[in-house]
């Protein structure tokens, strides 16, 4: 875990007071113990750390307290159940250690996000693209900026692979403190619904929070769309932010814009009454010419290499937030043609073939529909699409995704995608439920073979698009992650066809 070079030292006594926690250790002893850092993972403990042991679905984090001590932890923050498992380290006890982790991490590093122009973007689809585009705009405008998201974390020249969309609160606070230490002016990050529900952003504060859209996903975690929406809505409060930027083409966005306590800037591709909207979009095979009208009558005209209505939505949000942050609209107009999409988001594989080959992260029904619509916009022939559904995740969306593929592709190839502990054949049965799968459509469980079949079916002017994994470089089967990159598989299939 990356940390600032000059970390503060805080006593356990001070931490105890901040959290209103209690301990069986004497106050005098607590005042003499100082911590140098905070970690919620025993694997990333450094000498002098406070280890935060969280209750989990399968086991309690206190199980790893001994490992944390070996690596240098000097104390543990946990709940009563965790405290009962620890007898060789000072323990601070609180009823909600997840919430406490966010509060104490922000306090420990003196709330670094408030010293940056911090932007958090949430929504089912578009988070990665919006944050990537905004980070590019800020960087090209000469503003040193940090990026935290699904694909990677960027701090200047340092690029770190991400393990989750939004880091645990102790890591988020440390990364923000590193950015502040390196004199970054901005932080742009994705905020997942899991992170909000699991309080990973507790203690964080954003200058702006953005809402892209909401469609079915993650119902294995949230159970209902209402729960999913309410989880996202928590971010749009004064506790977490000063200003909301909301896409109101989405019905949940319309609801959020009316219910949030924050000041709101509205965005729309369809509604000219929105604060930020398009007055024209003229697309062709290389991208589009755009005319954007913003708050106060701002007009930005530019060409973009991005494709698809959903990407124009993403760009509109990035532009609106960039202007709100103080970047000159004239500069933004000159920057837009230089922007590229996020890794694994409509990412092209070009080896001189006579058809278009793309990889996209679409893994929800709505995202599949939108991406296939875009594929048809740029195709001069058939759209050949490959898609699977992940195992051990929301089962209710599988038939919906299968239908979206079947309806949206001229040739639909159903395959496997991170089956995890499930039988991939069982997942495929759920995907093709009630669909009449016959030539030219296929069901091919082996993902590599499915990609080869799509490429071999392609003719001049077609679009081959492989959906679901995007930037991912592994395939999880029976608990083992094997190397698998859709982009490499697609490239190899194209080479083999020659």
N, C-alpha and C positions, 0 to 999 in steps of 0.2 A: 504494500500500500504506500503510495507516494505521500510524503508529509513535508511540511515546511522545514527549512533548514534550522530556523530558530523557533523551536517549540516552547510554549510557556510551561511553567511548573505550577501546579495547583495542589493544595493539600486535600486530603480526604475529608477533613473537617469542613472545608469550604464547600466541597462537592455535596456533602451530606446536607448542608444548610440550603444550598441552591435547590436541591431536589426534595427537601423535607423528608429525607430518608431516615432510617434508623439503623443502628448497628449494635452488636453485642460487644464490639471493641470499645475500649475506654476512650473518651474524648481526647485525653492527653496523648494517647497513642495515635489517634487519627490525625491530630494536628502535626505530628512529627513525620507522617508519611506523605511524600509528594509524588505525583504522577507526572510523566513526561508525554503521555499520549493516551489515546483511547482506541480500543478495537472491539468489534463484535465477532471477530473470527480468531480462534486460537492460532490459526495458521499464519496470521499476519501480526502477531504480538511482537513488540520490541521491548527492550529493557526499560523497566519503569512504567509500564502501561497499566491502565485500568481495563480489565477484561469484563465486557458486558455479556452475561450469560442469559440468553433468551429462552423461554419455553417454546418448543417446536411441536409440529404435528406428530412426529414419531418419537422424539426424545428431547430431553432438556439440554440446553447448552452447557449447563453446569457440569455435565459429564466430561467436558474437556478442560475443566479448571486446572487439573493437574498438569496437562500439556501446556496450558498457558503459563503456569508457574515456572515450568522448566525453561520456557522461552524468555522469562523475565517479568511476567506480570506480578505486580505487588499488591493487588487488591481485586475484588470482584464486585460488580454491581448486578444484582439479580432479584428475583422474587423470593417469597418464603419457601417455596418448594425447592428452588435452586439452592438457597442457603442451607437447607437440610442436607445437601449432598456435599458440602464443602466444609472442611475442618482444618485446613492448613494455610489459609489466607484470610486477611481481614475482609469482611463482607458488608457491603451496604445493601440494605433491603428496601425495596419499593414495590408497591402493588402492581405497577405497570412498567416494567423495565424497558419495553419498546419505546414508550413515550419518553421515559427518562433519558434514553440514549440520545434522542434528538435534542432534547433540551440541554443536556450536559455537554454534548459535542459542540453545539453552537456557542454556548457560554465559554467553554474551554478555549476556543480559538477567537473569542471576542467578535462573534457574529460576522464572519468574513463576507457573507453574501450581501450584507448591507453596505459594504464598502465597494461593491462592484455594481454595475448596471446589470442586474440579474434578470434573465428571462426564462420562464418555464412554460413549456408547451405540452398540452395534453390532448387526448382524443384517440379514437380507435385507430384511425389511419392518418398518415401525413406527418406525424411527429418528427420522424427522422429527417424527412425532406425539408420541412419548414426550418428546423434547427440548423441543418447543414447549409441551406441557402442563406439564412440570416448570419451564420458564422462567416460564410464567404463574403457577404456584403460588408460586414464590419471589418474583416481583415483587409479586403481590397480598398476600403475607405481609410486605411491606415490606423485602425483601432486594434490594438492587441486584445485578443479575445480567447476565452476558453470555451471548450465544447464538451458536453457530457451526454452520451446517448447510447442507443442500442448497439451501434457498430463499434464505436471507439470513444476514447476520451482524448482530447487534444489540449495541451498546454504549451503554447509556443511551438517549438520544434519537437517536443516530446509527444509521442503517440502511443497510447496504452490501449490494449484490447479490452473491451467491456465484457463483463460476465453477466450483467443484467442491465435493463434499460435505465433504471435509476439506482445508484449505489445505496448501501446502508448508510444511515445518518452519520455514523462516525467517519466513514470514508468520504462522504459528501462534504462534510465540514473541513476535513483535512485537505481535500482537493481544492476547495474554495480558498482556503488559507494559503495554499501554494500559489494560486493565481494572484492573490493579493500581494504576496511577497515578491512575485515577479512583475509587479506593476501592470497587470492586466487591467483593462478598463471595463471589460464586459464578460459575463458568463451566460452562455446559452445552453439550455439543457432540456431533455425530455423528462416528463413526469408521468409515470405510468399509474394506472388505477391501483395496481398492487401496492406501489410505493405509498400512495396516499392512504390506503386502507391499513397498511402495516406500519404507518407512521414513520417512514424513512425520511420524509421531508419535514417532520416536526422540528421546530426550531429554525427552519429556513424562512427566508423572506425574499420575494421577487418584486422588482419594479413593475414588471408586466407579466401576466399569465395569459396564454392563448389557448383557445378551444377550437379544434379543427372540425370534428364531427363525432358522432356516436352511432355505431351499428353493432350487430351481434358479434360478440367475442368474449372470451374469458368467463362464460357463464358457469364453468366448472368451479370458479372461485366466487363470483358475485351472486350466482343463483338466478337472479332476475335482471331484466334490463333496468328496472327502477332502481335496484340496488347499485347497479353499474353506474347509472347516471348520478345517483346521490354521492357515490364515492368520488367521481370527478368533480362534483359541485363543491366539495369541501375545500378545494384549492382556491375557489373564487370567493374568498372572504378576506377581511382585513387582517386576519391572523397571518395570512400567507402572502398577500399582494397589495399593491396600490392601484393597479389599473387592469382591466380585462379587455382583451381583443378577441371577439367572438364571431365565428362564421355563422350567419343566420340563414344560409341556404339549408342548413340542417335543422330538423324540427326540434332536436334537443338543444341546439344552439339558440333557437328562438326562445325556448323556455328558460334557458340559463340567462340570456340577456335580460329577461324581464325579472328574474328572481334574485340575481346576485346583488349583494350590497355594494359592490365596487362600481366605480365609474366605468362606462363601457364604450368602446369603439366597435362598431359593427362592420362586418365585411360581407360582401356578396358578389357572386358572379352574375346573378340573375336580377337582383333588386337595386335599381338606381337610387333608392332612398337611403341605402346603407352609407355609413361614413366613408367607407372605402369600397369602390366598385370598379368594374371595367366599363368603359364606354364603347370599346370595340376589341374584338379578338379575331384576327385574320390568320388562320393556320395554314401551313403547307407541309411538305414532306421534311423540311429542315427545321421546323419549329413554328413560331408565330410572331406576328407583329401585334403589340399590345398597346392599348391606351388606358391608363389607370387614373381615375379621379379620386383624390383623397381629401381629408379634412381641410377645411379652409379654402377649398377650391384648387388644391394642388393638382397639377397635371403632369404625369410621367408617361412619356412615350418611348418605347424601346422594342427591340427584337430579342427573342429568347430561343435557345436551342431545345428547350423543354417541350415535351409532347403531352397532350391530354388535359382535359378540363380539370381533373383533380390536381394536376401539377400547377395549373394556373391559379387554383385556389391556394395552394401551398405558397406559391410565389407572392400572391397578394398579401398573405399574412406576414411573410418575411419583410416585404417592402413597408407595410404599415408600421410594423414594430421598429424597423430601422429608422424611419422618419421620426417616430415618437422618441427614439433614443437620441435624436439630434443630428443625424446624418443628412446632409443637404440632398434634396430630391434630384437636383441636377447631377450630382455625383452618382446617385443610385441609377439614373437613366443610363449613364455610361458604363455602369458596372453590370447591369442585367445581362447584356450579351456575353459576358465572360463567365456566367454562372453555369455550373454543372450539377446534376442531381446527386443524390446520395448513393453510396455503394449498394448494389443489389436492388436498386429501385429503377425499373426500366433501364437497366444497364445493358448496353449493347456489347455483343461479341462479334468482332469484325475480323475476318480472315480472308476477305476478298470473295466471299460466296455471293451468289446472285439472289439471295433472300435475306431478310432481316432476322437476326437472332437476338433475343432479349432474355434477361433474367429479372424477375421481380419478386419482392417479399410478400406479395398479397397472400394473406392467410385468414381472411374473413370473407363471408359471402359478398358483402358490399364491395370490398376491395377487389375481389375477382371480377365482379360485374364491371367496375370502373376501368380496370386495367384492360379487359378484353374489348371494351368500347374503344379505348385508345388504340389498341392493336388494329382494329378495323379501320380507324381513321388514317393510319399510315400504311396500310397494306394495299398492294395492287393485285392481290390474289386471295388465297385462303389464309385464315388464322388457325394455326395448329398449336394447341395449348396442352401442356403437361401439368398435372396438379395432384397432390396427395393431401391427406389430413394427418396431423400429428397425433400420436397416441397419448393416453393419460391426460387428455385435455377435454374441453367442451365437446361432448358427443352430439349435442343437439344441432350443431352447425354443420355436421358432415353431409347430411342429405342436401342442405341448402347450398353448400359449396359445390357439391356434385352437380346439382341442377344449374347453378350459375355457370359452371364449366360447360356442361352439355348444351345449354341455350346460347352461350356466348361464343363458342368456338365452332369453326367449320369442321375441324377434326379434333375431338376431345380424347386425350389419353389419360386415363386414371392410373395413378401409381402410388407408391409409398413415400411417406415423409416422416422421419423421426418416429417410428412406431413405438419407441421406448419399450415398455413392458408388455404391450399388446401384440396380438397376432396381426400382422399387416393385412392379411386376407380378410379378417373380420372387419377391419376399418373400411376396406374397399367395398365390402358388401353393404355397409351403411351408406357409403357415398353414392352408390349407383341404385339405391332403393327406388323402385318405381320408374326407372329410366330404361328405355329400350336401346340397349347398347349393341349396335351392330355396325358393320363396315360403313364408313371408314373409322368410326370410333373404336377404341380399344381399351382393355384393362390389362395393364402390364405391371405386376407387383414390383419387379426389380427396377429401381429408379434409373439406373444407368442405361438399362435396356430400353426403358420408356423414352428417354431423351434421344437415344440413337434412332428409335422408330420415328420420332417426330422429325428429326433431321432428314432421315431417308425418304420421308413422305413429302418433303418440301420441294417446291418448284420455283422457278424465277418469279419474283414479286411477292412471294408468300411471306408471312411473319410466323416464325417459330418462337414461342414464349414459354419459358419454364417458370412456374409459379410456386411460391410457398416458402422457399428457404433463403432466397436473396443472397445476402452477404455471408451467410453461414458457411463454415468450412468443415462441418462434421455431420455425421448421420448417427443418431443414437438408436441402437438396437440391443435390447436385453441388457440395459445398463452400461453398455460399452459404446463409446463415441469413436466411430471410425472416420478417417479422413474422407470427406466428400464435399466437393465444391461444384455447384451447378454450373458455374462459369467455365471451370476446367473441363467438366464432363461435356458441356455443349461444344466447347472448342475442339475437344478430341473427336467428338462425333462428326463435326464438320470436316476435320482433317481426314478421317477415315472414309468419308463419302467421296473424296476426290479420286 
